[in-house]
Amino acid sequence: MSLGLGIVLFAIGAVFAFALNVSVEWINLQMVGYILMIAGAVVIILGIVLLARRRSSVSTSRTMVDPATGERVTRAESSRPDDGTTL
């Protein structure tokens, strides 16, 4: 979502900065284009950073009956699949 938003902001900013040849007295459309391009670049960079930081975890819970005592034994494991370590 954030990568798409950044690309759209950058594209609209590029159109305002380079392709539009309209003069409006109360606003500088070229400057608005540059601002949108900078905002789009910031959003793209933040999106990439957030995607790189996203971690998923897997949690497994097993319940068994101990044959010697007849008690239920529950074992819980949690791990991160990206690096294979168990917490």
RAFEN-V20687 format. One record per residue. N is the residue number from 1. RES is the residue in one letter. SS is DSSP state (2 for helix, 1 for strand, 0 for the rest). BURIAL is I if it has 16 or more other ideal C-beta (glycine too) atoms within 10 Angstrom, else O. Layout:
# RAFEN-V20687
N_RES_SS_BURIAL, N_RES_SS_BURIAL
This chain:
# RAFEN-V20687
1_M_0_O, 2_S_2_O, 3_L_2_O, 4_G_2_O, 5_L_2_O, 6_G_2_I, 7_I_2_O, 8_V_2_O, 9_L_2_I, 10_F_2_I, 11_A_2_O, 12_I_2_I, 13_G_2_I, 14_A_2_O, 15_V_2_O, 16_F_2_I, 17_A_2_I, 18_F_2_O, 19_A_2_O, 20_L_0_O, 21_N_0_O, 22_V_0_O, 23_S_0_O, 24_V_1_O, 25_E_0_O, 26_W_0_O, 27_I_1_O, 28_N_0_O, 29_L_2_O, 30_Q_2_O, 31_M_2_O, 32_V_2_I, 33_G_2_I, 34_Y_2_I, 35_I_2_O, 36_L_2_I, 37_M_2_I, 38_I_2_O, 39_A_2_I, 40_G_2_I, 41_A_2_O, 42_V_2_O, 43_V_2_I, 44_I_2_I, 45_I_2_O, 46_L_2_O, 47_G_2_I, 48_I_2_O, 49_V_2_O, 50_L_2_O, 51_L_2_O, 52_A_2_O, 53_R_2_O, 54_R_0_O, 55_R_0_O, 56_S_0_O, 57_S_1_O, 58_V_1_O, 59_S_1_O, 60_T_1_O, 61_S_1_O, 62_R_1_O, 63_T_1_O, 64_M_1_O, 65_V_1_O, 66_D_0_O, 67_P_0_O, 68_A_0_O, 69_T_0_O, 70_G_0_O, 71_E_0_O, 72_R_1_O, 73_V_1_O, 74_T_1_O, 75_R_1_O, 76_A_1_O, 77_E_1_O, 78_S_1_O, 79_S_1_O, 80_R_1_O, 81_P_0_O, 82_D_0_O, 83_D_0_O, 84_G_0_O, 85_T_0_O, 86_T_1_O, 87_L_0_O
